[in-house]
Amino acid sequence: MSEHPGFPYKGHRVVPQVEQQDDGSYAACFEIRSKLSGTEEVRYERRTPTSVFPTEDEAIAYILDFSGDWIDQNQF
């Protein structure tokens, strides 16, 4: 599993944790984190591969699209 340092979006940080599967596909695992009171808190996480893609770039694109929608709908 490779962990990316994260992408900022509206006070949150989206952290892709893309996992390559045995068949060569890439699972879109990730966390959505936010800073509250100076500490970072996980607000959403997906650890179980529910969506897989043929390339790592496609997995990250899905993660960013999903996360942007989730953040927009779940503001503080």
C-alpha positions as CSV (number, residue, x, y, z in Angstrom):
1,M,0.0,0.0,0.0
2,S,1.3,3.4,-0.8
3,E,0.2,6.4,1.3
4,H,0.1,9.8,-0.3
5,P,0.8,12.9,1.8
6,G,-2.7,14.1,1.0
7,F,-4.7,16.7,-0.9
8,P,-6.2,19.7,0.8
9,Y,-9.9,20.6,0.3
10,K,-12.0,23.0,2.4
11,G,-10.2,22.5,5.7
12,H,-9.8,18.8,5.2
13,R,-7.0,16.6,3.9
14,V,-7.8,13.6,1.6
15,V,-5.2,10.9,2.1
16,P,-5.3,8.2,-0.6
17,Q,-4.0,4.8,0.5
18,V,-4.2,2.9,-2.8
19,E,-3.7,-0.8,-2.5
20,Q,-2.6,-2.9,-5.5
21,Q,-4.5,-6.2,-5.6
22,D,-3.3,-9.6,-6.6
23,D,-4.8,-9.3,-10.1
24,G,-3.0,-6.0,-10.7
25,S,-5.9,-3.7,-10.1
26,Y,-5.8,-0.8,-7.6
27,A,-8.3,-0.5,-4.7
28,A,-9.4,3.0,-3.7
29,C,-8.8,3.0,0.1
30,F,-8.5,6.4,1.7
31,E,-9.1,8.7,4.7
32,I,-10.7,12.2,5.0
33,R,-9.1,14.1,7.8
34,S,-9.8,17.5,9.3
35,K,-8.1,19.7,11.8
36,L,-10.1,20.4,14.9
37,S,-8.6,22.2,17.9
38,G,-5.1,21.8,16.5
39,T,-5.3,18.0,16.1
40,E,-6.1,16.0,13.0
41,E,-9.2,13.8,13.2
42,V,-10.3,11.1,10.7
43,R,-13.9,12.0,9.6
44,Y,-14.3,9.2,7.1
45,E,-12.2,6.2,6.1
46,R,-12.5,3.4,3.6
47,R,-10.1,0.5,4.3
48,T,-12.0,-2.3,2.6
49,P,-11.5,-2.3,-1.1
50,T,-15.0,-1.6,-2.4
51,S,-14.0,0.1,-5.7
52,V,-11.1,-1.2,-7.9
53,F,-9.5,0.4,-11.0
54,P,-7.1,-0.6,-13.6
55,T,-4.6,2.1,-12.8
56,E,-3.5,3.9,-9.6
57,D,-4.3,7.3,-11.2
58,E,-7.9,6.2,-11.8
59,A,-8.2,5.1,-8.2
60,I,-6.9,8.5,-7.0
61,A,-9.3,10.4,-9.3
62,Y,-12.2,8.4,-7.9
63,I,-11.0,9.1,-4.3
64,L,-10.8,12.8,-5.0
65,D,-14.2,13.0,-6.7
66,F,-15.9,11.0,-3.9
67,S,-14.2,12.9,-1.1
68,G,-15.0,16.3,-2.6
69,D,-18.7,15.4,-2.7
70,W,-18.6,13.9,0.8
71,I,-16.9,17.0,2.2
72,D,-19.4,19.3,0.5
73,Q,-22.3,17.4,2.0
74,N,-20.8,17.0,5.5
75,Q,-19.4,20.4,6.5
76,F,-19.0,21.1,10.2
